[in-house]
């Protein structure tokens, strides 16, 4: 208001109207600039959540009787996953399992031959596997599996960590001895001598 009064006193009423109009335009200009600088983008472009579903920890279990073939194929699987930009969390070798196969002679209980079959195992753990890449990984594993190798994909569980380590039999024996001592710390029973008959009280 005071600007309009000053303009009326100096330039006249016509100039005061022009001045007030230019002043209002200058005051509204920042609002117009602010509106034009806004980014009109869809909400999914700025969303923090990933649109593609992600699998939890998945283990690729490889088993075979042939150690050399299994070791070579496990290395190839690791390189293939790295080429596909899949996050390989861990790789480990589980203790082998053995079984004995016995062949008897025809119509007798006499052992003809006996074999000890050892099954070796390798595991490759994947983390944050996208649902769009999982079918491709499964297809490559199915087509590239050599003869004599078993491939299995399963989610990771806590029991798989326990199977990774070879049990220490000596440590188990010492723990068993300690538990027995804790249940009965003094195994030697003290024999209390009975009072002799006829003793004076």
C-alpha positions, 0 to 999 in steps of 0.5 A: 500500500505504501508503494502505491501511495508513493507512486501516486504522489510522484508519477500520478494515478496511472503510473501507480497502477502500472507499478502495482501490477509489475510489483505483483508480477515480481512477487508471483514469479518465484511461484511460477518458477517453482511449479515449472521445476517440479519433476513429474515422474511415475511413483515406481521410478523413485520407489525404494523397494525392488519390483522383481521378487528375490529368493532367499539363500539357495544351495546348489548341491552337487554329488558324484562318485568321481572326485575329479569330475565333481571338483571340475564341474563345481568350479565351472558352476562357480564361474558360470554364476559369476558371468551371469552376475549372480551373487555367490555367497559361499562355497564349501565341501561337505564330508564324503559318505561311504557305503559298502557293496557286497556281491555273493556267489550264486546260491551261496553266502560266500562273498565274491567281491566287495566294493566301498563306494564313496559319495563326494559333495560340493555346495554353492550358496546363492544369495538374493537370486532374482526370480527372472534369473532363477529359471535361466540358472536351473536350465543351464545346470540341467543342460550342463550336468555331466554323467554321474553327477547329481544336482539339487537346488534347495533352500538353506537351513541351519542343519546344513551348517552342521553337516559341513564339519567333520565330527571330532570323536575325541572331543565327543568322548571327552564331553561324555566323560565330563557329563558322567563325572557331573552326574556322579562326581564321587563314584567311590562309595564310602563304606561306614563301619557298623558300631560293634555290638556291646559297646558302652554308650 
